[in-house]
Amino acid sequence: MDIRNEIALVTGANRGIGQSFVTELRRRGVRKVYAAARRPETVPEMPGVVSLMLDVTDDASVARAAAIAGDTTLLINNAGVSTFARLTDGAEEDIRLEMETNFFGPLRMVRAFAPILHAHGGGAVLNVLSVMAWMAYEHSNGYGASKAAAWALTNGVRYELAGQGTQVTALAMASVDTDMMADIEDEKSDPDAIVKAALDGLEAGALEVLADERTVQWKSRLGEDPALLYPQMSARKATAAKL
């Protein structure tokens, strides 16, 4: 997909990866970018950028956005949330929020904008996922479950929209230096680098972009015995047996 002169809509566009998407899209010649956020006043002003109020967890808000941005040809589902909830003892409302935002949010957006993309010749969708779709961790497994669901959603939407000529690309990455990860000590990628890799892949027609080496490694290990993926579990079992 040659994105020059396309019209893009980016969800969660007021900071982090979303803000990087807006800046890089304009740099690459995208004609107009709808920068969507729950608080549109926090979207930095920029030529060719239209701030748009959008809450991806609200059906009416999504419908209003689709009515306003009816010329969209590239939809980037970036809005997301992590509460760092554990599945076994995290607050259920936190896990529901993650699922509502990270899975049902992109689902609402795709259902609202698929007819719009079709009317403009097919266009493209890019869904922002996470390496957590394919791995478990000490915390954030509610987030991981929502991103695993979003990965399945992306695969299904890609299949269902192929007939109308819509390209559907998945972007997956590990830790990125954004507000969401500010309190987590980890090796973090630059959001600008992640976005450049994503748009390079989109323009090349890639159906999946794995934006860093850790993500490449975890994706390559899908199908391995869980005992090999999580050797620390054996040590924990041995410790528990001695208690």
C-alpha positions, 0 to 999 in steps of 0.5 A: 500500500502506497500511503501517500495521499491516503487519509488515516485515522489513528486511535489513541493518538494523543501520546506514545505510539499513537502520537508517533503514528500521527507524526510519521504518517504526515512525514510520509505524505498522508494527506490528512490524519484524524487523531482520535482520543478520548480527550481530543484537546490533548492532541498536539496541533499539526498541519493536516491533523484533525483531532477527533473525540473517540472512546473505542469502548462506546458504541455511540462514540465510534458511530459518531467518529465514523460519520465524521471521518467518512473519507478514511482509507487507513484505519490504525487501531492503536488505543489500548490499556494495561492495568497490569492485572493478574488473572488469578487475583486481579480485579475483574473490572480491570480485566474487563476494561482491558478486554473492552478496550483492546479487543472490543475496541478494535472490533467496533472500529473495524465494523464501523469503518469496513464499509467506509474502506470498501467504498474507497477501494479497500484501504487498509487496517493496522492493528497494534498488538503485543508480544504478550499475546504469545507469552505469560508473565508474572503480571499483566496476563489480563492484558495478554489475554486481551491481546491474544484475542485481538490477534485472533480478531486480526486474523479473522478480520483479514480473512473476512475483508479480503474479498473487498480488497482491504489489507489487514496488518498486525503490528506486534512488539515487546516493551516500548518507552511510553507512559504505559510502561513508565513504571516497568524496568525493562529494555524498551524500544523507541516508539518512533522506531516501532512506528517506522517499522510498522509503516514500512511493513504496511507499505510493503504489503506485510500481513504481520510486522514483528517490530523487535527481536524479542517479539520475533523470538517469542513468535517463532516459539509458538507450538513449543512445549510450555515446559521449555517456554517457562522453565522457571515453573519447574523450579517453583513446583519443586520449591512448593513440594518442599514446603 
